[in-house]
Amino acid sequence: MVDQFDMAAFTDGQNTERFYGLTENRREIDLDMREMVDKVKKGEPLYGHSSLSEHMQGVAARNSRYSGLFLYAIPWFNFVNHPFHGVDTSKYYRQAERELAAEESGREGPTPA
């Protein structure tokens, strides 16, 4: 019989595979792009604000980097906002520039007489 812990571990294992890129989830990728581009347009930090020093943010990131792979042995969760995700954030800025340019060119259309 499957108990609740086994089911939670199985579900979290599927999420881990998705977040580490072992299985692709196009919907998640599109939602991430939309959320991050919106933050760039608003001038907000991509990964939120943190009250911790940059050193402590790095410690939290290093301690939890592969924790999802060992969830069955030691549940280790990271609730720290930090910029150390290993993601090339320039793609969000490039997309935001393209969208802002498209919006600007749309506004420069014919003017009413």
Biopython code that builds the backbone (N, CA, C, O; Angstrom):
import numpy as np
from Bio.PDB.StructureBuilder import StructureBuilder

atoms = [
    (1, "MET", "N", (0.842, -1.176, 0.000)),
    (1, "MET", "CA", (0.000, 0.000, 0.000)),
    (1, "MET", "C", (0.890, 1.242, 0.000)),
    (1, "MET", "O", (1.881, 1.304, 0.727)),
    (2, "VAL", "N", (0.538, 2.206, -0.800)),
    (2, "VAL", "CA", (1.303, 3.447, -0.908)),
    (2, "VAL", "C", (0.829, 4.405, 0.180)),
    (2, "VAL", "O", (-0.358, 4.718, 0.266)),
    (3, "ASP", "N", (1.759, 4.866, 1.004)),
    (3, "ASP", "CA", (1.366, 5.831, 2.031)),
    (3, "ASP", "C", (1.624, 7.250, 1.537)),
    (3, "ASP", "O", (2.148, 7.456, 0.443)),
    (4, "GLN", "N", (1.250, 8.213, 2.354)),
    (4, "GLN", "CA", (1.343, 9.609, 1.936)),
    (4, "GLN", "C", (2.784, 10.050, 1.705)),
    (4, "GLN", "O", (3.051, 10.834, 0.795)),
    (5, "PHE", "N", (3.717, 9.555, 2.519)),
    (5, "PHE", "CA", (5.118, 9.935, 2.350)),
    (5, "PHE", "C", (5.654, 9.456, 1.004)),
    (5, "PHE", "O", (6.347, 10.197, 0.308)),
    (6, "ASP", "N", (5.331, 8.213, 0.640)),
    (6, "ASP", "CA", (5.788, 7.687, -0.648)),
    (6, "ASP", "C", (5.215, 8.496, -1.803)),
    (6, "ASP", "O", (5.915, 8.783, -2.773)),
    (7, "MET", "N", (3.953, 8.859, -1.699)),
    (7, "MET", "CA", (3.320, 9.641, -2.760)),
    (7, "MET", "C", (3.948, 11.027, -2.865)),
    (7, "MET", "O", (4.190, 11.517, -3.968)),
    (8, "ALA", "N", (4.214, 11.663, -1.717)),
    (8, "ALA", "CA", (4.844, 12.986, -1.730)),
    (8, "ALA", "C", (6.249, 12.898, -2.306)),
    (8, "ALA", "O", (6.654, 13.774, -3.069)),
    (9, "ALA", "N", (6.996, 11.862, -1.956)),
    (9, "ALA", "CA", (8.354, 11.694, -2.481)),
    (9, "ALA", "C", (8.319, 11.459, -3.989)),
    (9, "ALA", "O", (9.167, 11.976, -4.716)),
    (10, "PHE", "N", (7.344, 10.685, -4.464)),
    (10, "PHE", "CA", (7.224, 10.437, -5.899)),
    (10, "PHE", "C", (6.897, 11.722, -6.641)),
    (10, "PHE", "O", (7.502, 12.020, -7.672)),
    (11, "THR", "N", (5.949, 12.479, -6.124)),
    (11, "THR", "CA", (5.554, 13.745, -6.758)),
    (11, "THR", "C", (6.710, 14.732, -6.762)),
    (11, "THR", "O", (6.972, 15.385, -7.772)),
    (12, "ASP", "N", (7.401, 14.839, -5.634)),
    (12, "ASP", "CA", (8.527, 15.759, -5.576)),
    (12, "ASP", "C", (9.657, 15.293, -6.483)),
    (12, "ASP", "O", (10.389, 16.117, -7.031)),
    (13, "GLY", "N", (9.806, 13.998, -6.646)),
    (13, "GLY", "CA", (10.810, 13.470, -7.575)),
    (13, "GLY", "C", (10.519, 13.888, -9.007)),
    (13, "GLY", "O", (11.437, 14.199, -9.766)),
    (14, "GLN", "N", (9.250, 13.896, -9.376)),
    (14, "GLN", "CA", (8.871, 14.354, -10.716)),
    (14, "GLN", "C", (9.191, 15.832, -10.879)),
    (14, "GLN", "O", (9.676, 16.239, -11.935)),
    (15, "ASN", "N", (8.931, 16.642, -9.863)),
    (15, "ASN", "CA", (9.255, 18.064, -9.919)),
    (15, "ASN", "C", (10.757, 18.270, -10.032)),
    (15, "ASN", "O", (11.216, 19.142, -10.770)),
    (16, "THR", "N", (11.519, 17.472, -9.304)),
    (16, "THR", "CA", (12.972, 17.577, -9.354)),
    (16, "THR", "C", (13.478, 17.293, -10.756)),
    (16, "THR", "O", (14.331, 18.020, -11.265)),
    (17, "GLU", "N", (12.964, 16.248, -11.388)),
    (17, "GLU", "CA", (13.371, 15.931, -12.761)),
    (17, "GLU", "C", (13.069, 17.105, -13.689)),
    (17, "GLU", "O", (13.872, 17.431, -14.564)),
    (18, "ARG", "N", (11.935, 17.728, -13.502)),
    (18, "ARG", "CA", (11.533, 18.848, -14.351)),
    (18, "ARG", "C", (12.441, 20.047, -14.122)),
    (18, "ARG", "O", (12.893, 20.666, -15.085)),
    (19, "PHE", "N", (12.720, 20.390, -12.861)),
    (19, "PHE", "CA", (13.517, 21.578, -12.562)),
    (19, "PHE", "C", (14.985, 21.401, -12.936)),
    (19, "PHE", "O", (15.660, 22.378, -13.259)),
    (20, "TYR", "N", (15.485, 20.173, -12.899)),
    (20, "TYR", "CA", (16.872, 19.945, -13.307)),
    (20, "TYR", "C", (16.989, 19.764, -14.822)),
    (20, "TYR", "O", (18.094, 19.587, -15.336)),
    (21, "GLY", "N", (15.886, 19.805, -15.527)),
    (21, "GLY", "CA", (15.923, 19.712, -16.973)),
    (21, "GLY", "C", (15.977, 18.294, -17.495)),
    (21, "GLY", "O", (16.257, 18.085, -18.675)),
    (22, "LEU", "N", (15.718, 17.315, -16.649)),
    (22, "LEU", "CA", (15.734, 15.930, -17.103)),
    (22, "LEU", "C", (14.506, 15.619, -17.937)),
    (22, "LEU", "O", (14.556, 14.790, -18.846)),
    (23, "THR", "N", (13.414, 16.279, -17.629)),
    (23, "THR", "CA", (12.210, 16.183, -18.457)),
    (23, "THR", "C", (11.798, 17.612, -18.795)),
    (23, "THR", "O", (11.823, 18.492, -17.934)),
    (24, "GLU", "N", (11.428, 17.834, -20.023)),
    (24, "GLU", "CA", (11.092, 19.194, -20.451)),
    (24, "GLU", "C", (9.637, 19.496, -20.159)),
    (24, "GLU", "O", (8.767, 18.632, -20.268)),
    (25, "ASN", "N", (9.400, 20.706, -19.795)),
    (25, "ASN", "CA", (8.051, 21.173, -19.541)),
    (25, "ASN", "C", (7.914, 22.526, -20.219)),
    (25, "ASN", "O", (8.227, 23.552, -19.614)),
    (26, "ARG", "N", (7.457, 22.546, -21.445)),
    (26, "ARG", "CA", (7.360, 23.763, -22.252)),
    (26, "ARG", "C", (6.518, 24.821, -21.550)),
    (26, "ARG", "O", (6.859, 26.003, -21.594)),
    (27, "ARG", "N", (5.437, 24.425, -20.909)),
    (27, "ARG", "CA", (4.567, 25.382, -20.227)),
    (27, "ARG", "C", (5.350, 26.110, -19.133)),
    (27, "ARG", "O", (5.238, 27.328, -18.995)),
    (28, "GLU", "N", (6.137, 25.373, -18.363)),
    (28, "GLU", "CA", (6.920, 25.978, -17.281)),
    (28, "GLU", "C", (7.960, 26.948, -17.840)),
    (28, "GLU", "O", (8.187, 28.010, -17.262)),
    (29, "ILE", "N", (8.588, 26.595, -18.951)),
    (29, "ILE", "CA", (9.593, 27.450, -19.578)),
    (29, "ILE", "C", (8.949, 28.754, -20.058)),
    (29, "ILE", "O", (9.504, 29.835, -19.861)),
    (30, "ASP", "N", (7.785, 28.645, -20.683)),
    (30, "ASP", "CA", (7.082, 29.836, -21.169)),
    (30, "ASP", "C", (6.630, 30.736, -20.022)),
    (30, "ASP", "O", (6.735, 31.959, -20.113)),
    (31, "LEU", "N", (6.126, 30.131, -18.938)),
    (31, "LEU", "CA", (5.702, 30.917, -17.780)),
    (31, "LEU", "C", (6.890, 31.628, -17.133)),
    (31, "LEU", "O", (6.774, 32.780, -16.713)),
    (32, "ASP", "N", (8.025, 30.947, -17.052)),
    (32, "ASP", "CA", (9.229, 31.552, -16.489)),
    (32, "ASP", "C", (9.659, 32.760, -17.321)),
    (32, "ASP", "O", (9.971, 33.815, -16.768)),
    (33, "MET", "N", (9.675, 32.610, -18.634)),
    (33, "MET", "CA", (10.073, 33.707, -19.525)),
    (33, "MET", "C", (9.133, 34.896, -19.342)),
    (33, "MET", "O", (9.585, 36.037, -19.241)),
    (34, "ARG", "N", (7.836, 34.632, -19.299)),
    (34, "ARG", "CA", (6.863, 35.718, -19.148)),
    (34, "ARG", "C", (7.061, 36.444, -17.812)),
    (34, "ARG", "O", (7.085, 37.674, -17.772)),
    (35, "GLU", "N", (7.202, 35.693, -16.732)),
    (35, "GLU", "CA", (7.355, 36.293, -15.405)),
    (35, "GLU", "C", (8.629, 37.131, -15.321)),
    (35, "GLU", "O", (8.606, 38.249, -14.806)),
    (36, "MET", "N", (9.730, 36.594, -15.823)),
    (36, "MET", "CA", (11.006, 37.302, -15.715)),
    (36, "MET", "C", (11.050, 38.528, -16.620)),
    (36, "MET", "O", (11.595, 39.558, -16.222)),
    (37, "VAL", "N", (10.495, 38.446, -17.817)),
    (37, "VAL", "CA", (10.466, 39.593, -18.720)),
    (37, "VAL", "C", (9.606, 40.704, -18.120)),
    (37, "VAL", "O", (9.953, 41.881, -18.220)),
    (38, "ASP", "N", (8.492, 40.337, -17.500)),
    (38, "ASP", "CA", (7.655, 41.344, -16.842)),
    (38, "ASP", "C", (8.417, 42.037, -15.721)),
    (38, "ASP", "O", (8.282, 43.247, -15.536)),
    (39, "LYS", "N", (9.224, 41.277, -14.967)),
    (39, "LYS", "CA", (10.031, 41.880, -13.901)),
    (39, "LYS", "C", (11.081, 42.826, -14.475)),
    (39, "LYS", "O", (11.326, 43.892, -13.910)),
    (40, "VAL", "N", (11.698, 42.451, -15.586)),
    (40, "VAL", "CA", (12.699, 43.317, -16.220)),
    (40, "VAL", "C", (12.040, 44.621, -16.658)),
    (40, "VAL", "O", (12.596, 45.699, -16.445)),
    (41, "LYS", "N", (10.863, 44.530, -17.265)),
    (41, "LYS", "CA", (10.164, 45.734, -17.731)),
    (41, "LYS", "C", (9.804, 46.666, -16.577)),
    (41, "LYS", "O", (9.814, 47.887, -16.735)),
    (42, "LYS", "N", (9.488, 46.092, -15.417)),
    (42, "LYS", "CA", (9.126, 46.902, -14.248)),
    (42, "LYS", "C", (10.352, 47.396, -13.492)),
    (42, "LYS", "O", (10.230, 48.231, -12.595)),
    (43, "GLY", "N", (11.538, 46.886, -13.845)),
    (43, "GLY", "CA", (12.759, 47.286, -13.155)),
    (43, "GLY", "C", (12.961, 46.592, -11.817)),
    (43, "GLY", "O", (13.729, 47.071, -10.983)),
    (44, "GLU", "N", (12.283, 45.474, -11.600)),
    (44, "GLU", "CA", (12.401, 44.727, -10.354)),
    (44, "GLU", "C", (13.561, 43.732, -10.441)),
    (44, "GLU", "O", (13.928, 43.312, -11.539)),
    (45, "PRO", "N", (14.143, 43.350, -9.298)),
    (45, "PRO", "CA", (15.172, 42.309, -9.331)),
    (45, "PRO", "C", (14.546, 40.972, -9.742)),
    (45, "PRO", "O", (13.431, 40.652, -9.331)),
    (46, "LEU", "N", (15.258, 40.207, -10.543)),
    (46, "LEU", "CA", (14.698, 38.964, -11.079)),
    (46, "LEU", "C", (14.337, 37.960, -10.001)),
    (46, "LEU", "O", (13.300, 37.303, -10.094)),
    (47, "TYR", "N", (15.161, 37.830, -8.993)),
    (47, "TYR", "CA", (14.930, 36.792, -7.990)),
    (47, "TYR", "C", (14.539, 37.347, -6.632)),
    (47, "TYR", "O", (14.759, 36.688, -5.616)),
    (48, "GLY", "N", (13.976, 38.518, -6.590)),
    (48, "GLY", "CA", (13.467, 39.083, -5.359)),
    (48, "GLY", "C", (14.535, 39.723, -4.496)),
    (48, "GLY", "O", (15.715, 39.734, -4.848)),
    (49, "HIS", "N", (14.110, 40.252, -3.368)),
    (49, "HIS", "CA", (15.002, 40.907, -2.414)),
    (49, "HIS", "C", (15.343, 39.923, -1.310)),
    (49, "HIS", "O", (14.547, 39.041, -0.986)),
    (50, "SER", "N", (16.521, 40.074, -0.737)),
    (50, "SER", "CA", (16.925, 39.247, 0.391)),
    (50, "SER", "C", (17.566, 40.125, 1.454)),
    (50, "SER", "O", (18.285, 41.074, 1.141)),
    (51, "SER", "N", (17.298, 39.802, 2.702)),
    (51, "SER", "CA", (17.916, 40.541, 3.797)),
    (51, "SER", "C", (19.276, 39.954, 4.167)),
    (51, "SER", "O", (19.983, 40.512, 5.006)),
    (52, "LEU", "N", (19.645, 38.835, 3.547)),
    (52, "LEU", "CA", (20.932, 38.200, 3.839)),
    (52, "LEU", "C", (22.054, 38.848, 3.036)),
    (52, "LEU", "O", (21.818, 39.450, 1.988)),
    (53, "SER", "N", (23.272, 38.717, 3.542)),
    (53, "SER", "CA", (24.433, 39.210, 2.803)),
    (53, "SER", "C", (24.637, 38.331, 1.563)),
    (53, "SER", "O", (24.110, 37.221, 1.483)),
    (54, "GLU", "N", (25.400, 38.839, 0.609)),
    (54, "GLU", "CA", (25.660, 38.072, -0.605)),
    (54, "GLU", "C", (26.372, 36.756, -0.274)),
    (54, "GLU", "O", (26.127, 35.730, -0.909)),
    (55, "HIS", "N", (27.250, 36.801, 0.722)),
    (55, "HIS", "CA", (27.957, 35.576, 1.133)),
    (55, "HIS", "C", (26.973, 34.519, 1.637)),
    (55, "HIS", "O", (27.062, 33.355, 1.245)),
    (56, "MET", "N", (26.040, 34.912, 2.499)),
    (56, "MET", "CA", (25.075, 33.953, 3.045)),
    (56, "MET", "C", (24.112, 33.449, 1.972)),
    (56, "MET", "O", (23.670, 32.301, 2.024)),
    (57, "GLN", "N", (23.786, 34.301, 1.001)),
    (57, "GLN", "CA", (22.960, 33.847, -0.112)),
    (57, "GLN", "C", (23.699, 32.769, -0.897)),
    (57, "GLN", "O", (23.102, 31.771, -1.304)),
    (58, "GLY", "N", (25.007, 32.973, -1.110)),
    (58, "GLY", "CA", (25.819, 31.977, -1.804)),
    (58, "GLY", "C", (25.896, 30.671, -1.037)),
    (58, "GLY", "O", (25.830, 29.595, -1.632)),
    (59, "VAL", "N", (26.037, 30.753, 0.291)),
    (59, "VAL", "CA", (26.062, 29.550, 1.129)),
    (59, "VAL", "C", (24.756, 28.779, 0.973)),
    (59, "VAL", "O", (24.772, 27.561, 0.796)),
    (60, "ALA", "N", (23.633, 29.478, 1.037)),
    (60, "ALA", "CA", (22.329, 28.828, 0.892)),
    (60, "ALA", "C", (22.200, 28.174, -0.479)),
    (60, "ALA", "O", (21.678, 27.065, -0.592)),
    (61, "ALA", "N", (22.671, 28.851, -1.515)),
    (61, "ALA", "CA", (22.581, 28.291, -2.868)),
    (61, "ALA", "C", (23.445, 27.043, -2.996)),
    (61, "ALA", "O", (23.003, 26.041, -3.557)),
    (62, "ARG", "N", (24.672, 27.092, -2.481)),
    (62, "ARG", "CA", (25.553, 25.922, -2.574)),
    (62, "ARG", "C", (25.045, 24.745, -1.757)),
    (62, "ARG", "O", (25.171, 23.595, -2.178)),
    (63, "ASN", "N", (24.476, 25.022, -0.599)),
    (63, "ASN", "CA", (23.987, 23.938, 0.254)),
    (63, "ASN", "C", (22.783, 23.226, -0.342)),
    (63, "ASN", "O", (22.546, 22.057, -0.038)),
    (64, "SER", "N", (22.029, 23.900, -1.175)),
    (64, "SER", "CA", (20.807, 23.288, -1.695)),
    (64, "SER", "C", (20.854, 22.994, -3.192)),
    (64, "SER", "O", (19.844, 22.591, -3.768)),
    (65, "ARG", "N", (22.001, 23.187, -3.829)),
    (65, "ARG", "CA", (22.069, 23.055, -5.284)),
    (65, "ARG", "C", (21.531, 21.717, -5.785)),
    (65, "ARG", "O", (20.713, 21.708, -6.705)),
    (66, "TYR", "N", (21.950, 20.602, -5.227)),
    (66, "TYR", "CA", (21.506, 19.283, -5.694)),
    (66, "TYR", "C", (20.665, 18.570, -4.640)),
    (66, "TYR", "O", (20.544, 17.345, -4.660)),
    (67, "SER", "N", (20.087, 19.334, -3.726)),
    (67, "SER", "CA", (19.333, 18.726, -2.633)),
    (67, "SER", "C", (18.114, 17.942, -3.124)),
    (67, "SER", "O", (17.695, 16.982, -2.477)),
    (68, "GLY", "N", (17.551, 18.338, -4.246)),
    (68, "GLY", "CA", (16.390, 17.621, -4.771)),
    (68, "GLY", "C", (16.703, 16.200, -5.162)),
    (68, "GLY", "O", (15.822, 15.340, -5.137)),
    (69, "LEU", "N", (17.940, 15.938, -5.522)),
    (69, "LEU", "CA", (18.325, 14.582, -5.918)),
    (69, "LEU", "C", (18.467, 13.653, -4.718)),
    (69, "LEU", "O", (18.414, 12.432, -4.869)),
    (70, "PHE", "N", (18.647, 14.219, -3.536)),
    (70, "PHE", "CA", (18.825, 13.408, -2.326)),
    (70, "PHE", "C", (17.659, 13.576, -1.357)),
    (70, "PHE", "O", (17.799, 13.351, -0.155)),
    (71, "LEU", "N", (16.519, 13.971, -1.891)),
    (71, "LEU", "CA", (15.355, 14.225, -1.049)),
    (71, "LEU", "C", (14.927, 12.978, -0.282)),
    (71, "LEU", "O", (14.402, 13.076, 0.827)),
    (72, "TYR", "N", (15.152, 11.815, -0.872)),
    (72, "TYR", "CA", (14.760, 10.576, -0.207)),
    (72, "TYR", "C", (15.579, 10.340, 1.059)),
    (72, "TYR", "O", (15.109, 9.663, 1.973)),
    (73, "ALA", "N", (16.795, 10.884, 1.132)),
    (73, "ALA", "CA", (17.666, 10.660, 2.280)),
    (73, "ALA", "C", (17.553, 11.783, 3.312)),
    (73, "ALA", "O", (17.348, 11.525, 4.498)),
    (74, "ILE", "N", (17.686, 13.016, 2.859)),
    (74, "ILE", "CA", (17.632, 14.175, 3.754)),
    (74, "ILE", "C", (16.786, 15.259, 3.098)),
    (74, "ILE", "O", (17.235, 15.879, 2.134)),
    (75, "PRO", "N", (15.582, 15.502, 3.590)),
    (75, "PRO", "CA", (14.788, 16.607, 3.037)),
    (75, "PRO", "C", (15.461, 17.944, 3.353)),
    (75, "PRO", "O", (15.637, 18.296, 4.520)),
    (76, "TRP", "N", (15.835, 18.684, 2.310)),
    (76, "TRP", "CA", (16.562, 19.944, 2.486)),
    (76, "TRP", "C", (15.927, 20.972, 1.570)),
    (76, "TRP", "O", (15.986, 20.844, 0.348)),
    (77, "PHE", "N", (15.325, 21.984, 2.158)),
    (77, "PHE", "CA", (14.623, 22.984, 1.366)),
    (77, "PHE", "C", (15.305, 24.336, 1.514)),
    (77, "PHE", "O", (15.878, 24.639, 2.560)),
    (78, "ASN", "N", (15.241, 25.132, 0.481)),
    (78, "ASN", "CA", (15.886, 26.439, 0.474)),
    (78, "ASN", "C", (14.803, 27.504, 0.299)),
    (78, "ASN", "O", (14.088, 27.521, -0.703)),
    (79, "PHE", "N", (14.695, 28.387, 1.285)),
    (79, "PHE", "CA", (13.699, 29.454, 1.230)),
    (79, "PHE", "C", (14.359, 30.823, 1.102)),
    (79, "PHE", "O", (13.752, 31.841, 1.436)),
    (80, "VAL", "N", (15.597, 30.850, 0.620)),
    (80, "VAL", "CA", (16.371, 32.087, 0.521)),
    (80, "VAL", "C", (16.279, 32.633, -0.904)),
    (80, "VAL", "O", (16.488, 31.893, -1.865)),
    (81, "ASN", "N", (15.970, 33.923, -1.047)),
    (81, "ASN", "CA", (16.049, 34.571, -2.356)),
    (81, "ASN", "C", (17.520, 34.826, -2.647)),
    (81, "ASN", "O", (18.217, 35.453, -1.849)),
    (82, "HIS", "N", (17.992, 34.339, -3.794)),
    (82, "HIS", "CA", (19.383, 34.556, -4.168)),
    (82, "HIS", "C", (19.500, 34.553, -5.690)),
    (82, "HIS", "O", (18.666, 33.959, -6.374)),
    (83, "PRO", "N", (20.528, 35.212, -6.225)),
    (83, "PRO", "CA", (20.694, 35.298, -7.680)),
    (83, "PRO", "C", (21.546, 34.180, -8.267)),
    (83, "PRO", "O", (21.911, 34.253, -9.441)),
    (84, "PHE", "N", (21.876, 33.150, -7.495)),
    (84, "PHE", "CA", (22.811, 32.115, -7.943)),
    (84, "PHE", "C", (22.069, 30.888, -8.460)),
    (84, "PHE", "O", (22.141, 29.819, -7.854)),
    (85, "HIS", "N", (21.364, 31.034, -9.565)),
    (85, "HIS", "CA", (20.573, 29.937, -10.105)),
    (85, "HIS", "C", (21.232, 29.261, -11.307)),
    (85, "HIS", "O", (20.710, 28.269, -11.816)),
    (86, "GLY", "N", (22.350, 29.772, -11.758)),
    (86, "GLY", "CA", (23.015, 29.165, -12.901)),
    (86, "GLY", "C", (22.271, 29.384, -14.205)),
    (86, "GLY", "O", (22.408, 28.596, -15.140)),
    (87, "VAL", "N", (21.492, 30.438, -14.276)),
    (87, "VAL", "CA", (20.700, 30.744, -15.468)),
    (87, "VAL", "C", (21.291, 31.973, -16.135)),
    (87, "VAL", "O", (21.638, 32.944, -15.462)),
    (88, "ASP", "N", (21.407, 31.933, -17.453)),
    (88, "ASP", "CA", (21.865, 33.098, -18.199)),
    (88, "ASP", "C", (20.703, 34.083, -18.278)),
    (88, "ASP", "O", (19.796, 33.920, -19.094)),
    (89, "THR", "N", (20.736, 35.095, -17.433)),
    (89, "THR", "CA", (19.610, 36.033, -17.346)),
    (89, "THR", "C", (19.556, 37.016, -18.513)),
    (89, "THR", "O", (18.581, 37.756, -18.645)),
    (90, "SER", "N", (20.579, 37.038, -19.357)),
    (90, "SER", "CA", (20.564, 37.977, -20.480)),
    (90, "SER", "C", (19.411, 37.687, -21.437)),
    (90, "SER", "O", (18.949, 38.589, -22.136)),
    (91, "LYS", "N", (18.938, 36.430, -21.475)),
    (91, "LYS", "CA", (17.818, 36.105, -22.373)),
    (91, "LYS", "C", (16.559, 36.865, -21.967)),
    (91, "LYS", "O", (15.756, 37.219, -22.830)),
    (92, "TYR", "N", (16.370, 37.123, -20.675)),
    (92, "TYR", "CA", (15.200, 37.878, -20.234)),
    (92, "TYR", "C", (15.303, 39.333, -20.659)),
    (92, "TYR", "O", (14.316, 39.938, -21.078)),
    (93, "TYR", "N", (16.507, 39.893, -20.550)),
    (93, "TYR", "CA", (16.708, 41.298, -20.931)),
    (93, "TYR", "C", (16.576, 41.478, -22.446)),
    (93, "TYR", "O", (16.006, 42.468, -22.904)),
    (94, "ARG", "N", (17.101, 40.523, -23.226)),
    (94, "ARG", "CA", (16.962, 40.607, -24.692)),
    (94, "ARG", "C", (15.491, 40.550, -25.102)),
    (94, "ARG", "O", (15.047, 41.322, -25.952)),
    (95, "GLN", "N", (14.739, 39.632, -24.493)),
    (95, "GLN", "CA", (13.316, 39.510, -24.822)),
    (95, "GLN", "C", (12.556, 40.772, -24.414)),
    (95, "GLN", "O", (11.672, 41.227, -25.141)),
    (96, "ALA", "N", (12.894, 41.334, -23.264)),
    (96, "ALA", "CA", (12.233, 42.568, -22.820)),
    (96, "ALA", "C", (12.522, 43.704, -23.792)),
    (96, "ALA", "O", (11.632, 44.496, -24.102)),
    (97, "GLU", "N", (13.761, 43.790, -24.278)),
    (97, "GLU", "CA", (14.105, 44.829, -25.257)),
    (97, "GLU", "C", (13.302, 44.655, -26.539)),
    (97, "GLU", "O", (12.807, 45.630, -27.103)),
    (98, "ARG", "N", (13.174, 43.406, -26.999)),
    (98, "ARG", "CA", (12.388, 43.145, -28.217)),
    (98, "ARG", "C", (10.929, 43.549, -28.017)),
    (98, "ARG", "O", (10.333, 44.176, -28.893)),
    (99, "GLU", "N", (10.355, 43.195, -26.876)),
    (99, "GLU", "CA", (8.957, 43.525, -26.626)),
    (99, "GLU", "C", (8.745, 45.034, -26.491)),
    (99, "GLU", "O", (7.764, 45.576, -27.001)),
    (100, "LEU", "N", (9.660, 45.702, -25.808)),
    (100, "LEU", "CA", (9.535, 47.163, -25.670)),
    (100, "LEU", "C", (9.676, 47.851, -27.019)),
    (100, "LEU", "O", (8.967, 48.819, -27.294)),
    (101, "ALA", "N", (10.592, 47.362, -27.874)),
    (101, "ALA", "CA", (10.756, 47.934, -29.216)),
    (101, "ALA", "C", (9.488, 47.709, -30.044)),
    (101, "ALA", "O", (9.062, 48.598, -30.782)),
    (102, "ALA", "N", (8.888, 46.524, -29.923)),
    (102, "ALA", "CA", (7.656, 46.231, -30.666)),
    (102, "ALA", "C", (6.511, 47.113, -30.169)),
    (102, "ALA", "O", (5.710, 47.601, -30.966)),
    (103, "GLU", "N", (6.435, 47.315, -28.856)),
    (103, "GLU", "CA", (5.389, 48.187, -28.309)),
    (103, "GLU", "C", (5.586, 49.624, -28.782)),
    (103, "GLU", "O", (4.627, 50.317, -29.123)),
    (104, "GLU", "N", (6.842, 50.059, -28.795)),
    (104, "GLU", "CA", (7.157, 51.432, -29.216)),
    (104, "GLU", "C", (6.824, 51.629, -30.693)),
    (104, "GLU", "O", (6.256, 52.654, -31.070)),
    (105, "SER", "N", (7.172, 50.657, -31.526)),
    (105, "SER", "CA", (6.883, 50.802, -32.958)),
    (105, "SER", "C", (5.379, 50.736, -33.213)),
    (105, "SER", "O", (4.892, 51.331, -34.175)),
    (106, "GLY", "N", (4.637, 50.022, -32.367)),
    (106, "GLY", "CA", (3.178, 49.967, -32.499)),
    (106, "GLY", "C", (2.534, 51.306, -32.158)),
    (106, "GLY", "O", (1.498, 51.660, -32.720)),
    (107, "ARG", "N", (3.142, 52.047, -31.243)),
    (107, "ARG", "CA", (2.607, 53.347, -30.840)),
    (107, "ARG", "C", (2.955, 54.432, -31.853)),
    (107, "ARG", "O", (2.296, 55.470, -31.896)),
    (108, "GLU", "N", (3.966, 54.207, -32.655)),
    (108, "GLU", "CA", (4.386, 55.201, -33.622)),
    (108, "GLU", "C", (3.623, 55.119, -34.927)),
    (108, "GLU", "O", (4.047, 55.675, -35.940)),
    (109, "GLY", "N", (2.502, 54.429, -34.903)),
    (109, "GLY", "CA", (1.676, 54.270, -36.106)),
    (109, "GLY", "C", (1.104, 55.591, -36.574)),
    (109, "GLY", "O", (1.537, 56.653, -36.127)),
    (110, "PRO", "N", (0.140, 55.533, -37.464)),
    (110, "PRO", "CA", (-0.436, 56.775, -38.005)),
    (110, "PRO", "C", (-1.105, 57.595, -36.913)),
    (110, "PRO", "O", (-1.795, 57.061, -36.045)),
    (111, "THR", "N", (-0.890, 58.882, -36.974)),
    (111, "THR", "CA", (-1.497, 59.798, -36.011)),
    (111, "THR", "C", (-2.811, 60.309, -36.566)),
    (111, "THR", "O", (-2.909, 60.570, -37.765)),
    (112, "PRO", "N", (-3.823, 60.458, -35.724)),
    (112, "PRO", "CA", (-5.119, 60.964, -36.235)),
    (112, "PRO", "C", (-4.999, 62.432, -36.641)),
    (112, "PRO", "O", (-4.273, 63.205, -36.015)),
    (113, "ALA", "N", (-5.714, 62.797, -37.684)),
    (113, "ALA", "CA", (-5.646, 64.167, -38.216)),
    (113, "ALA", "C", (-6.604, 65.082, -37.531)),
    (113, "ALA", "O", (-6.669, 66.266, -37.861)),
]
sb = StructureBuilder()
sb.init_structure("model")
sb.init_model(0)
sb.init_chain("A")
sb.init_seg("    ")
for serial, (resi, resn, name, xyz) in enumerate(atoms, 1):
    if name == "N":
        sb.init_residue(resn, " ", resi, " ")
    sb.init_atom(name, np.array(xyz, "f"), 0.0, 1.0, " ", f" {name:<3s}", serial, name[0])
structure = sb.get_structure()
